[in-house]
């Protein structure tokens, strides 16, 4: 397996499990910087990992990379920790976290507008090799002043979002379109933003396993991870839920 890079921020708290943060498609761990600072302030240690072929991890042939490979990255990193973690993933990373949760013995899982898991796999969807970039998500240039997909971010936040971008596996994206079937048995929280038109709350109404839900007023898809003005409220909701979920499972 390729060498993964993790951005770690440790806080001494023997009662709380470590958090593994999983980035989205065509992205990297750079996107979690504000989250890690906020989590540390609240007493949580976190590890934001660069999945294979992303960020500072070893370069790989992304054209042949599957969703299961990303889940394996999370599982392999979790096994280096001293206790089972909590998994938090954004967008594609939310689905990766759900896929990895059981093998990680995860204490809980949080998906920030995650790619939705499927009940069944649609074999009629073609699975293609190849690589694409962030332009497929509407980011056609790197000018922070012209980013319609980041309307609720200020300029400094857009710069960080743009710095996090990279290439992505088309094969993994086609697998998500065909349907990635998972069954999450640990406590699960789905967080959505009211300004996120691609992944609104109703996308998760048909989950075939139990999940709690939190909706963040005014948050776009990017805003769930990079909007500092909303982050205090989002992190408060997530960590309060985690404290309760972990206490129930203790």
FIFI-32525 format. One record per residue (C-alpha): residue in three letters; x, y negated, z negated. Coordinates in steps of 0.25 Angstrom, whole numbers, padded with zeros to 4 digits, always signed. Layout:
# FIFI-32525
AlaXYZ/...
# end
This chain:
# FIFI-32525
Unk+0000+0000+0000/Unk+0005-0014+0003/Unk+0010-0023-0009/Unk-0001-0032-0015/Unk+0001-0045-0021/Unk-0006-0049-0033/Unk-0007-0063-0039/Unk-0008-0061-0054/Unk-0012-0070-0065/Unk-0012-0063-0079/Unk-0019-0067-0091/Unk-0017-0059-0104/Unk-0030-0053-0108/Unk-0030-0039-0112/Unk-0046-0038-0112/Unk-0048-0042-0097/Unk-0044-0034-0085/Unk-0036-0040-0074/Unk-0043-0045-0062/Unk-0039-0041-0048/Unk-0043-0052-0038/Unk-0046-0048-0023/Unk-0046-0058-0012/Unk-0054-0058+0000/Unk-0052-0055+0015/Unk-0041-0063+0023/Unk-0037-0068+0009/Unk-0027-0066-0002/Unk-0025-0067-0017/Unk-0022-0082-0015/Unk-0037-0085-0016/Unk-0038-0081-0031/Unk-0029-0091-0037/Unk-0040-0100-0043/Unk-0047-0087-0048/Unk-0034-0082-0055/Unk-0032-0095-0062/Unk-0046-0095-0067/Unk-0046-0081-0071/Unk-0033-0083-0079/Unk-0039-0094-0086/Unk-0051-0085-0090/Unk-0041-0074-0095/Unk-0041-0065-0084/Unk-0029-0059-0077/Unk-0030-0058-0062/Unk-0023-0052-0050/Unk-0026-0057-0036/Unk-0021-0047-0026/Unk-0018-0049-0011/Unk-0023-0037-0004/Unk-0014-0030+0006/Unk-0011-0039+0018/Unk-0016-0051+0011/Unk-0009-0063+0004/Unk+0005-0059-0002/Unk+0003-0044-0001/Unk+0011-0035+0009/Unk+0007-0037+0023/Unk-0001-0025+0029/Unk-0009-0022+0041/Unk-0022-0028+0038/Unk-0028-0023+0051/Unk-0029-0009+0045/Unk-0033-0013+0030/Unk-0046-0008+0025/Unk-0054-0013+0013/Unk-0050+0000+0005/Unk-0035-0005+0007/Unk-0039-0018+0000/Unk-0046-0010-0011/Unk-0034-0001-0013/Unk-0025-0014-0015/Unk-0034-0018-0027/Unk-0034-0004-0033/Unk-0019-0003-0032/Unk-0017-0016-0039/Unk-0027-0013-0049/Unk-0019+0000-0053/Unk-0007-0009-0056/Unk-0015-0016-0067/Unk-0016-0011-0082/Unk-0031-0010-0082/Unk-0043-0010-0073/Unk-0045-0024-0066/Unk-0057-0032-0063/Unk-0058-0034-0048/Unk-0062-0048-0042/Unk-0063-0049-0027/Unk-0067-0060-0017/Unk-0074-0058-0004/Unk-0067-0045+0003/Unk-0060-0044-0010/Unk-0073-0042-0018/Unk-0076-0030-0010/Unk-0062-0025-0011/Unk-0063-0026-0026/Unk-0076-0018-0026/Unk-0069-0007-0018/Unk-0057-0006-0028/Unk-0065-0008-0041/Unk-0068+0007-0044/Unk-0053+0011-0041/Unk-0048+0000-0049/Unk-0057+0004-0061/Unk-0061-0011-0060/Unk-0067-0017-0073/Unk-0076-0026-0064/Unk-0076-0032-0050/Unk-0080-0046-0045/Unk-0083-0049-0031/Unk-0083-0063-0026/Unk-0092-0063-0014/Unk-0086-0050-0011/Unk-0088-0043+0003/Unk-0100-0034+0000/Unk-0098-0019-0001/Unk-0107-0010+0007/Unk-0117+0001+0004/Unk-0113+0009+0017/Unk-0102+0008+0027/Unk-0106+0004+0041/Unk-0099+0012+0051/Unk-0104+0004+0063/Unk-0094-0007+0059/Unk-0081-0007+0067/Unk-0069-0006+0058/Unk-0058-0014+0065/Unk-0043-0016+0062/Unk-0037-0030+0063/Unk-0034-0042+0055/Unk-0042-0056+0054/Unk-0040-0069+0047/Unk-0048-0079+0039/Unk-0054-0085+0051/Unk-0064-0073+0051/Unk-0069-0080+0038/Unk-0070-0094+0044/Unk-0057-0099+0040/Unk-0051-0103+0054/Unk-0040-0112+0049/Unk-0032-0116+0037/Unk-0036-0130+0035/Unk-0042-0131+0021/Unk-0050-0143+0025/Unk-0058-0135+0035/Unk-0063-0122+0028/Unk-0078-0121+0029/Unk-0078-0108+0022/Unk-0072-0114+0010/Unk-0082-0126+0008/Unk-0082-0125-0007/Unk-0067-0125-0008/Unk-0058-0138-0010/Unk-0046-0140-0002/Unk-0036-0134-0011/Unk-0045-0121-0013/Unk-0046-0120+0002/Unk-0031-0121+0004/Unk-0030-0109-0006/Unk-0041-0101+0001/Unk-0034-0103+0015/Unk-0020-0099+0008/Unk-0027-0086+0004/Unk-0030-0082+0019/Unk-0024-0071+0027/Unk-0028-0059+0036/Unk-0038-0048+0034/Unk-0041-0034+0039/Unk-0052-0033+0049/Unk-0054-0019+0046/Unk-0057-0022+0031/Unk-0067-0032+0035/Unk-0074-0023+0045/Unk-0074-0013+0033/Unk-0082-0023+0025/Unk-0091-0026+0037/Unk-0094-0011+0038/Unk-0096-0010+0023/Unk-0087-0006+0011/Unk-0094+0003+0002/Unk-0090+0002-0013/Unk-0097+0005-0026/Unk-0093-0004-0038/Unk-0095+0002-0051/Unk-0088-0008-0060/Unk-0095-0022-0064/Unk-0096-0030-0051/Unk-0098-0045-0050/Unk-0101-0052-0037/Unk-0099-0067-0036/Unk-0105-0075-0024/Unk-0105-0090-0021/Unk-0118-0097-0016/Unk-0110-0104-0005/Unk-0104-0091+0000/Unk-0113-0088+0013/Unk-0105-0076+0017/Unk-0106-0068+0004/Unk-0118-0073-0004/Unk-0125-0067-0016/Unk-0135-0059-0008/Unk-0124-0051+0000/Unk-0122-0043-0013/Unk-0137-0040-0016/Unk-0136-0026-0010/Unk-0124-0020-0018/Unk-0125-0006-0021/Unk-0119-0008-0035/Unk-0121-0017-0047/Unk-0115-0031-0047/Unk-0117-0044-0054/Unk-0117-0057-0046/Unk-0113-0071-0048/Unk-0116-0083-0039/Unk-0107-0095-0038/Unk-0114-0108-0034/Unk-0107-0115-0023/Unk-0096-0105-0020/Unk-0092-0101-0006/Unk-0085-0088-0003/Unk-0071-0095-0005/Unk-0076-0102-0017/Unk-0078-0090-0025/Unk-0062-0089-0026/Unk-0056-0102-0023/Unk-0066-0113-0027/Unk-0060-0118-0040/Unk-0073-0126-0044/Unk-0081-0114-0044/Unk-0071-0104-0050/Unk-0073-0107-0064/Unk-0087-0103-0063/Unk-0085-0091-0054/Unk-0073-0086-0063/Unk-0082-0088-0076/Unk-0093-0080-0070/Unk-0084-0069-0065/Unk-0076-0068-0078/Unk-0088-0068-0087/Unk-0094-0057-0079/Unk-0081-0049-0080/Unk-0080-0051-0095/Unk-0094-0045-0096/Unk-0092-0034-0086/Unk-0079-0029-0092/Unk-0085-0030-0106/Unk-0097-0021-0102/Unk-0087-0011-0096/Unk-0077-0011-0107/
# end
